[in-house]
Every structure is written in structure tokens, then in C-alpha cells.
Amino acid sequence: MTLPVPHLDDRSFLDLVTEARDRIRQSCPGWTDLSAHDPGVALLEAFAHLTEVMIYRLNQLPEKAYVAFLNLLGVSRHPPAAAWADVRFTRTGGDEAPLRIPAAPGWPPPGGPTHGPGGLRHLRTGTARRRAARGDRPDAPLRAGGGGTARCRHRQVLRAGRAPLARTAEPLDLLLGVEVPTGSVELGAAAREHDGRTFEIWRAVDSFAGLGPQDKAYLVDRCSGTVTFAPALDLRVTDDGTAHSGDGAVAAVPPAGRQVRLWYRAGGGPAGNVAAGTLTGLRDPLPGVKVVNPLPAAGGREMEAMESVLLRGPYAFFAQQRAVTARDFEVLATAAGGVSRARAFTRAAVYSFARPGEVEVVLVPHVPDGARPGGQLPVAVLREHEVEEVRLRVEADLERRRSLGTACRASWARYKAVSIRARVVVRREEDVEAVRRRIHDRLHQTLSPLPSTLNPTGWAFGEPLRASNVYRLLEHAEPGVRYVESVRFEVDETPDSHVRTLAADQYQPRTWYAGSGAVLFRSTNAGAGWEPAGRFDDGETVQRVVPAPAPVRPGIVPRAGSVAVATVRSDGGSRVHLSTDLGETWSLLADLDSRVGDLAWIDRDGAGALLLATDTGLYEVSLLPGSVPLQILVDPADADRGFYAVRAFVSERGAAGVAVAAQAGFGVYLSGNAGRPGSFSHVGLANVDNRVLAVQYDGPATLLWSGTGEPDPKRPGQGCFRARLFESDVKWQALSAGWLGGTCRDLAFSGPLALAATQSGGVLRLDTLSAQPQWMSVSAACTAAATRQSGRPAPTRPPPTW
């Protein structure tokens, strides 16, 4: 809670006039006409007005004192950020001699881009890409801007010739050198030669605290262009504890008579965010070379407004340039140019695979107002303003300021584009087009991830969009609207058709995966909302997704966050992709010419692998990068026998087992030795079209289930079979009573209930404890009623996504 700011004088114009009239009655009883027409009263009111203005200015003193206190604490304004763009150099002449592109300053408006070091060698027509920054690079000595000499009690303040000093994504966008005699540079110190002089490079610091007399450091205010060197203080103390007069250096200062030179970028700001194809000329032309920026420049941002400094001041004071709390990480991240918002969270609180102590900071890039007219902010515009150098600089800066025992990573936020369709009825006297325009502007500004006039903080990280938000925005905030109905949300990409596979993550709560076409979708709120988690080549179709199984029994190695996906190529082959972070990043694990129908995780002696059931046999591929799939011979009589399904499990005895269902009715094979070559034996169900395998744990027993296929859609099908494993004689029990679904697509278990996904009968359930088990349909109406009664879970998302 903030403390109330007292008014030094709270009298108003009316109070001043009333007080003056009371004094007139006491001191001048003959003055009886106190109406507004009396000249004396008019003069009195004029002075009362001037006094009220003076009181108002007096009451501004607390704000001025507040700014003065922030200056004492070292809180400064964020300088403007320079825009960056990728520029492409193309060789147009016929000369094949090596050509070096020299380093030069950035492009000033309306000049050309910088050319960084590099070469186009032995090419008749070659191209090269460089990253350029907008802004001049002045090269001149600093001039005195404040009192003091090298050893005075005051700070030595020097001022750059041009201000502000823009912040760029360059690692060395500002250098300060102090002249030293030639050959006297300290061993290991950085130096630069200029105009026949040697300049030793000093380092910029946030404060002089903790420095020694020999530390060569300085403070820089990029907004004003001032450089401050350390003052000389009386820091010596005698043996008896009393102070001794004398000058003590807080840090090193330039010796008298030495030249101090500053290399920096001047300018910056949103003017550098030029369109694609704008940068076509070099300041120093190179014969036979043309240049152009294929993409728009991004990252340019104006100097921080004073109102923002006043609001940020307390957070900067509490952070003390150290990242401890989540707010510290966020304040320090937004200090970098090109970042508008940041959200820090502990990864272990969101992701099951994260290690303790990992902190992730999600960044939202700064987008100038001109790039989002009317608040319209497409996702493509946000992506264009995500400068990779800015993210790396934020990550490196937070890494230096983090506390011991923590790790930090910075990433750009993810967004979900949503279209809103609604029927809005306005009042008869309203202008329909004007209301429509106001509604669009209100929605764009309110639902934007960037701050706007209607939403100064921007849409909250991870906040779901509900229909109630839209009703409130349109009915309550727009006076011309009578009522709103039929609100619908439309998302560009959802798994609403051609879904071939669906699976739940056993480590991450409420996380599901669904494969549709070439995209793997992920839901973190039990199916209430979906977003793409893996986008594979256009010629691939997601066939199977298998998250790593949870260790329900000893013998299964925990693999939180691991997901395997099998895709089918257009030429009939398959690829296996692996992710260890819930689908954030993917690596290609295997590429086969045969078709993969099923996957299973297996652990042998602590080493992980995937078993692949393909049309040409059973294969094993290690989880290590660059592994080669190796075939496991299941039946020596037929090395090319194909398989529909594979399941790995740990029995009640702790033995690792693997079961496979062969194609063409060759039955089921079982291995009690973790699927090693030569360990498989035939366990029955020959002449049965076994399509699906599942394992059920019933107390101390391990049961293997097989779901059958049915080619004729008019026939009910054979249903399922089950058998108790690891007995002297494996006996299969047919479970076909009540089965009306044709081919069994998948099997799952919930306590004593078995659930089957069928081709034509929807979802069927079976009570496995019943004396006469019979399949029954799962009523959609009952499911909907149960959902309405329990309440649909609110769609929530992890912090990184809108």
C-alpha cells in the first residue's frame, strides 16, 4: 500500500475568496458591497486566482522531490534503441577477385546501411548477408560537462558531442578509451589505436560500489550523453578508529592531460524501422556491389517516457540490479531496447521435465504505434519485431545478475490468433458503421499483448479468452449496443478434422496431443484449447504420437517431457521425431523406407530406445542422436514379417516384457526379456486380425489385450481378446458380447473399466470384473450432462502463451 502524499497547501479558489471576505468584514466594516460587481471584489478574486495557481505549483514539490530521490538512487531513463535489419550484399560485376566488405558506421537517415567485415570470394555473382544498425557512429573526444579535475572531491563529468547514445544489439555498441603512452598498455587490457594515439578501453558499470582504486570504470547516461568518473572520498581510517583527512579514490580516474575518447551509436528510435527494400545505397560505395534489405528493419524504439520512469522507479530500487524475485527478472528484461513486456516464472512450476532453479523469462517485442494502426497487431508483425540479438542480450544480462544456484533462459512469447464472430444489435438512432468501427478498435486494443490506451498493461500472460470477456467489452463499454448474441471464437489451426492419433501425457497434468495432417497439436487444459506443438514437412502425416510412459512399476526410467511421433511420408516411408520438452523442439530420430504403425518406449540396463512396429519388421532405435534403426528378428521363419502394434511393459514380477501383433493373421508374439533378439515366442491368436495391443494391471496380475480388425463395415467385428501373461499356458478369452464397433482402434483402462475406441460404434465400455462381461455404448448425452453438472474446466495455459 502506498503512503498518501500530503498537500502543502490545500486551499482552493473558493476558500481564498471566503477567507478574504471574512477579513474585510472584520477590518473594514464600511465595505458593505461584497458582490461580484464591486471593483474591489473583482480585484480580490483576481488575486485569489493567482494564489491558487501558486498553491498548485507548490504542491508539485513532492513529485520534484520524488524525481530527485530517483536520481540519487541511480534510476535513469532507458535510452532509445536502434533499429536492426538484415542486409544482403550482391556482387554484380564480372570480377572474381576476393572482395572485402569493410566495417563502417550504420545508416543514418536517409543514408545507407553499415557494412560489416566479411568477403565474397571467387564468385562471379555472389551474395552475403550482414546485420546493420541504424545510427551514426561519431568518433570525437569527450568534452567537459561538469566541475572537477582528476583528483577533486567532486565527480568528473564529461559529455558526448551528440546525444542520446542509442542502444543496439551489437556486443560493443559503446566504447570509452583513455589515452595512454604508447607501449604502456597493461597486459591483457583492451586497447584501440586512433590518430596515432593509444587508448585503453575502460568498462561501464552500474555503480562504483565494490570497486577498488585501480578499477578502470565509469558511469554512462545514454539519454543525456554524460560520462561520470569516480569521485575522490575520505575513506581512510586510523588505527584508533577515527577518520583521517585525505583523498581516497573510489575507482581510477583519467590522469590529467590525457584525452578521453568515446565510440558510440548516436540517434536510434522508431524512425529506423524502415520497410523492406528501403536500404539500397552504401555511404561509401563499393564498385560492383549492390545492397538491399529483404526484410523490414525492427527494434527501433523511442526514449523512455518520464511517466514510465516514475512508475518503474520503485521496482528498480528494490531490484538493486540483482535478479532474485520474478519481478526483478521482468524489470531487468524490459530495460533492454526492443522489449515491451516480460513475464518470469519458475519452469519447474509449469513443466514436469524442468530442473529445479530454472527461470524462464518470456519476452514480448516492442512494436511502434505506427506499425499497429487502430491497435491492430497481427502475429506476423510481432514476429517481425523479434530481434534475436535483443533476446540474446537479455539472456546474457540476466545470467550475470541471477542468484547463485539458478539458471535463466529468455524466449519470445507464443501467441494464438483468434477471430471473434458475434451478432451485435445497436440502437436505432446509432450509426451502425461508427459502432462497428469502435467495436473493432476496442477489441483490438483490449486483446492485444502490448499496452494500449484501453488496456495499459496489455492482455495478461496465459489469460484465456472467454465469451464473457467479449460480452462485457461490447455491452457494458459500448453505449450504442443494445445486446450481443451468438459469440463464437475461431482459431486458425485446430485438430478438428483428420485426427489420426490422440494421447495423454502421463507426466504433465491435463496435457494431450493430437495429430492432424502434418501438424501435432498440444492442449494444456484437457482439450479446451489447442495450439501447434510440432510442424513437420508438407509430405509427412502424423500417424502415431506416444508420450513416454510414467513409471507405474519399478523398472521404467522416468522421462518427463519426452514425446515420440511417427509420421508417414508421401512416398510410403516413415520418420520418427523425438522431443524432450513437450514438443517445444524436435529432432529427427529415424528415417525408414517402410511404414511405421506403432511405437513403444523401452529401457534396457538404463539405456532408452524406441521399438518401431513397421510393415517390414520390428526395429529398435536408440534415443541418442545419429542412431541407426536395427531390426529385431521376431520370427526366424519370416524376417520381413510386418507388425501392426507393439507394447512394452513391466510385469508384476518386475520383468520387462514386449508384445507385438503380427500382420496377416500371424498372431501375437511375446518377449519376457525386454524385446531382445531371440527372446520372442508365439503366444496364440493365429488367424485373427490383431490391430491393437494394450496392457492392464489387475492387482498382481498382468493382462495383455488385443483389439481386432474387421474389413467389412457391415459386420460387428470380433471385439477384443485378453490373456493373463507369464503363466505356464497363455489362454485367450474372447470379449465380443455386445461389440458393434467393427475395427478396434484403441484400448484404455480406468480402474476396472475397459474403454475401446471403435471404427463405427463410437466409444464402448466393459466392466472387467463382471461375471459375464459385455460391451456397452458410452452415451454422448450422459457425457454432456456430466460435463454440464461438473462444470467445464476453465481454459488455462502456461505463462508463455496468449
Secondary structure, 3 states (H helix, E strand, C coil): CCCCCCCCCCCCHHHHHHHHHHHHHHHCCCCCCCCCCCHHHHHHHHHHHHHHHHHHHHCCHHHHHHHHHHHHCCCCCCCCECCEEEEEEEECCCCCCCEEECCCCCECCCCCCCCCCEEECCCCCCEEEEEEEECECCEEECEECCCCCCCCCCCCEEECCCCCECECCCCCCEEEEEEECCCCCCCCCCEEEECCEEEEEEEECCCCCCCCCCCCEEEEECCCCEEECCCEECCCECCCCCECCCCEECCCCCCCCCCEEEEECECCCHHHCCCCCCCCCCCCCCCCEEEECCCCCECCECCCCHHHHHHHHHHHHHHCCCECCHHHHHHHHHCCCCEEEEEEEEHHHCCCCCCCCEEEEEEEECCCHHHCHHHCCCHHHHHHCCCHHHHHHHHHHHHHHECCCCEEEEEECECCCEEEEEEEEECCCCCHHHHHHHHHHHHHHHCCCCCCCCCCCCCCCCCCCCHHHHHHHHHHCCCCEEEEEEEEEEECCCCCCCEEEEEECCCCCCCEEEEECCEEEEECCCCCCCEEEEECCCCEEEEEEEECCCCCCCCCCCCCCCEEEEEEECCCCEEEEEECCCCCCCEEEEEECCCEEEEEEEEECCEEEEEEEECCEEEEEECCCCCCCEEECCCCCCCCCCEEEEEEEECCCCCEEEEEEECCCCCEEEECCCCCCCCEEECCCCCCCEEEEEEEEECCEEEEEEEECCCCCCCCCCCEEEEECCCCCCCEEEECCCCCCCCEEEEEEECCEEEEEECCCCEEEEECCCCCCCCEECCHHHHHHHHHHHCCCCCCCCCCEC
